[in-house]
Every structure is written in structure tokens, then in C-alpha cells.
Amino acid sequence: MIRIDAAWLATTPLDMRAGTDTALARVIATFGAAQPHHAYVFANQRANRLKVLVHDGVGLWLAARRLHQGKFVWAPAGSPNVALEHAQLNALVLGLPWQRVGSQGAITVV
């Protein structure tokens, strides 16, 4: 199992033809560095595909996911990159509305 201590959502679209080196270059340009045990999540322009780059402390993993219907719920382009909680990352990868999961989706007033 790959250990992920933190996950980051990049709001700028990534060309899904990008391989590991291109995705790593985007991570460095966007986040400054690829930190060990961090996951960096990118989507294409239409938000129906995503790629996750994970630095496991030794090397890099690049995973891809494609939805056959619908699209991933994504932050608007131009907004700042978002730190994701584990539950939010799991919801995002499944295509669920990740903003409603975790502490950000807590109901505090009745």
C-alpha cells in the first residue's frame, strides 16, 4: 500500500498525455517541490479524467482514472490549489462531491 500523508488538488488542467516527468515538472512548478508521501491530483480540461502523482519517498507513482459518464467535481480554474483530507481524496477519486466530505462539509448550525 502506498502511504499518503497529504493530498493536494491542482486547479489548473493537465494534459492527460503527460507522463511521470511532465506531471512531476507541473508539481514542482505549482507546489514548489514534490514532498515524500504526498499525492498531487490533476484533471483534464473536461474534468472527466484525472491523474494522481505520489512521491513514496523512494520513487514516483502515477495513477490515472477516467469516468465514462459525468465528470469529477473540481475546483474552479484560477482558484488556489486545495489541500485535501483523506476522506475528500477518496470521494474525489470515486467522482463524488468531495467538498461535502470531512470538516469542510460539517454542519455547525441547525
N, C-alpha and C positions, 0 to 999 in steps of 0.2 A: 504494500500500500504506500502511496506517495503522501508524505506529510505536508500539509498546508497550514501554516500558522496565520497567514494573512492573504486576502484576495483583493484585487484592485480591478475596477471596471474602467476601461478606457473608453471615452465617449467619442473619439474620432474613429471613423470606419477604417478597417484594414482590408486590403485586397486579399481575398481568400486563396489566391495562388501563392501567397507568401509562404516561404518555408521557415525553418527554425532561425536561420541567420537574419532574415528580414524582420521577423517578429521580435527577435532579440534587439535589433537595432531600433525598432519602434519603442520597445520598453525603455531602453536607455535614453532615447530622445524625449520620451514622455515623462518617465518617472525618475530619471537620473541614473539608475542602476537596477540591475536585476538582483534582488536580495534573495539569499537562500531561504527555502521553504515558503516562498511567496508565489502566488498564482496571479497572472495577468490575463484578463479576459477582453477579447476584441470581437466585434461583429462586423459583418459586411455592411454596405450601404443600405440594403433592403432589410437588414436585421433578421434574415431567415437562416443565417449560418453564423457560427461563432467558432473561435479558436481560443484555446487556453494554453498559455505558456507557463510552465512551472520549472523553477530552478530548485532542484532537490538537494543542493549543497555540493553535488559532485558533477552533475551534468544538467541537461535540459530535456524536458518533455514537452511535446506539442500535440495537443489533442484537438480534434475537430468534431463539431456536431452540426447536423443540418435538420431543419424542420421541413417536412413535406407539405404541411399546411400551416398557415398563420405565420407569425413572426415572434421573435423574442422581445420581451418588454425591455426597452433600452432607455437610457438617459438621453435627453435632447443633445444634439450636436452643439458644441460650443460651451456646454456646461463643464464644470470642473470634474476631474476624474473622481470616482467614488470608491471609498473603502467598503468592502462587503463583509458581512458576518458569514459564518459557515452556513447557517440556515438560508441566508439570502443567496449564496452561491449555489447551493443545492436547488433552490427554487428556480433560479435563473437558468440553470442548465436543463431543467425539465420544461422550460418555456412558461413558467408560472409568473405572476406579478410579484417579483422579489421585493418591491418597495413596501409591500404589506406584511412582510415576514420579519421577525426579530424585533428589536427595541424600537426601530423606526415606525413599525406598524402598531405599536402599543396604544390601547385606548386608555386615556387617563381621566376623562370627564364623562359623566353619564347625563 
